Amino acid sequence: MPRFYGKMIFVGLLAPLAVPLSGNAADRLFEGQWQKSEGAPETIRIIQYGETTAIFSKAGWAMASLQPETGGVLALGEGKWTITANSPPTNVRVTVGYRNDRLYLLVTPKDEGGSTEYKIIFERVEPKSKNRRA
């Protein structure tokens, strides 16, 4: 668990350095919490500041830059990710896409020469509303 908090602190320290280019919510299409749509439960959080995007979960983290001119690819970047349960974190390339209200994350280990790709599909986690009773 301490590594997870370290990642959160890292992202928190990095956040003030990024300057938002626009306050429009449409510019932050995939910001928020996402849950894996199939298989073992896994969630990721995405923080977006202008063209800089931070992706983090218990499995790892990545920093990406938006690619608005490409078809379907929203962000490209690099980071560290734990590919299997007991493996150490490895350097990865990350590609993020979005279609039909789903987030597509492609994680490619750099150490393996890009021959293995891990495709993960996420659905947005809606914030829980707090029901207050008088």
C-alpha positions as CSV (number, residue, x, y, z in Angstrom):
1,M,0.0,0.0,0.0
2,P,2.8,2.5,0.7
3,R,3.8,2.4,-3.0
4,F,0.3,3.4,-4.0
5,Y,0.4,6.4,-1.7
6,G,3.8,7.3,-3.1
7,K,2.3,7.4,-6.6
8,M,-0.6,9.6,-5.4
9,I,1.9,12.0,-3.7
10,F,4.0,12.1,-6.9
11,V,0.9,13.0,-9.0
12,G,-0.1,15.5,-6.4
13,L,3.3,17.3,-6.6
14,L,3.2,17.2,-10.4
15,A,-0.3,18.6,-10.7
16,P,0.5,22.3,-9.8
17,L,3.2,22.3,-12.5
18,A,0.7,21.7,-15.3
19,V,-1.3,24.7,-16.4
20,P,-4.8,24.1,-17.7
21,L,-5.2,25.4,-21.2
22,S,-9.0,25.5,-20.9
23,G,-11.6,25.2,-18.2
24,N,-14.1,23.5,-20.5
25,A,-15.3,20.1,-19.2
26,A,-15.3,18.7,-22.8
27,D,-11.6,19.2,-22.9
28,R,-11.3,16.7,-20.0
29,L,-13.1,13.9,-21.7
30,F,-11.6,11.0,-19.8
31,E,-10.7,12.6,-16.5
32,G,-12.1,10.7,-13.4
33,Q,-12.2,7.2,-12.2
34,W,-12.6,4.2,-14.5
35,Q,-13.3,0.5,-13.7
36,K,-12.2,-2.5,-15.8
37,S,-15.2,-3.7,-17.8
38,E,-14.3,-7.4,-17.7
39,G,-12.3,-9.8,-15.6
40,A,-10.7,-9.1,-12.3
41,P,-11.8,-5.8,-10.8
42,E,-9.3,-3.0,-11.4
43,T,-9.7,0.8,-11.3
44,I,-7.6,3.6,-12.6
45,R,-7.8,7.3,-12.0
46,I,-7.0,9.9,-14.6
47,I,-6.1,13.6,-13.9
48,Q,-5.9,15.9,-16.8
49,Y,-4.3,19.3,-16.9
50,G,-4.4,20.9,-20.3
51,E,-2.5,18.6,-22.6
52,T,-0.9,16.6,-19.7
53,T,-2.6,13.5,-18.4
54,A,-1.7,11.4,-15.4
55,I,-2.9,7.9,-15.2
56,F,-2.5,5.9,-12.0
57,S,-3.7,2.7,-10.3
58,K,-2.3,0.1,-7.9
59,A,-0.6,-1.5,-11.0
60,G,1.4,1.6,-11.9
61,W,1.4,5.1,-13.3
62,A,2.0,6.9,-16.6
63,M,2.2,10.4,-17.8
64,A,0.8,11.1,-21.3
65,S,0.3,14.0,-23.7
66,L,-2.9,14.5,-25.5
67,Q,-2.9,13.8,-29.3
68,P,-6.0,15.7,-30.5
69,E,-5.1,15.4,-34.2
70,T,-5.0,11.6,-34.3
71,G,-8.0,9.4,-35.1
72,G,-9.2,7.7,-31.9
73,V,-6.0,8.0,-30.0
74,L,-6.4,10.6,-27.2
75,A,-3.0,10.4,-25.4
76,L,0.4,8.8,-25.7
77,G,2.9,8.5,-22.9
78,E,5.3,6.5,-20.8
79,G,5.4,5.2,-17.2
80,K,5.9,2.2,-14.9
81,W,3.4,-0.6,-14.7
82,T,3.3,-4.0,-13.0
83,I,2.2,-6.3,-15.7
84,T,1.6,-9.5,-13.7
85,A,0.7,-9.9,-10.0
86,N,4.1,-10.7,-8.6
87,S,6.4,-9.0,-11.2
88,P,8.4,-5.8,-10.6
89,P,7.2,-2.6,-12.3
90,T,8.5,-2.2,-15.8
91,N,8.9,0.7,-18.2
92,V,5.9,0.9,-20.5
93,R,4.5,2.9,-23.4
94,V,0.8,3.8,-22.9
95,T,-1.8,4.6,-25.6
96,V,-5.2,5.9,-24.5
97,G,-8.3,5.8,-26.8
98,Y,-12.0,6.6,-26.2
99,R,-15.1,5.3,-28.0
100,N,-18.7,4.5,-27.1
101,D,-18.2,5.8,-23.5
102,R,-15.4,3.4,-22.9
103,L,-11.7,4.0,-22.3
104,Y,-9.2,1.8,-24.1
105,L,-5.8,1.5,-22.5
106,L,-2.9,-0.2,-24.4
107,V,0.1,-0.9,-22.3
108,T,3.3,-2.0,-24.1
109,P,6.4,-3.0,-22.1
110,K,9.5,-1.2,-23.5
111,D,11.9,-3.9,-22.2
112,E,10.3,-6.6,-24.5
113,G,10.8,-4.5,-27.6
114,G,7.1,-3.8,-28.0
115,S,6.2,-7.4,-29.0
116,T,3.6,-7.8,-26.2
117,E,0.6,-5.5,-25.8
118,Y,-1.9,-5.5,-23.0
119,K,-5.3,-4.1,-23.9
120,I,-7.6,-3.1,-21.1
121,I,-11.1,-1.7,-21.5
122,F,-12.6,0.6,-18.8
123,E,-16.0,2.0,-18.1
124,R,-16.5,5.3,-16.2
125,V,-17.3,5.0,-12.5
126,E,-20.1,7.4,-11.7
127,P,-19.6,9.3,-8.5
128,K,-21.9,8.2,-5.7
129,S,-24.4,10.8,-4.6
130,K,-24.7,11.5,-1.0
131,N,-28.3,11.2,0.2
132,R,-28.8,13.5,3.1
133,R,-31.9,13.1,5.3
134,A,-33.3,15.9,7.3
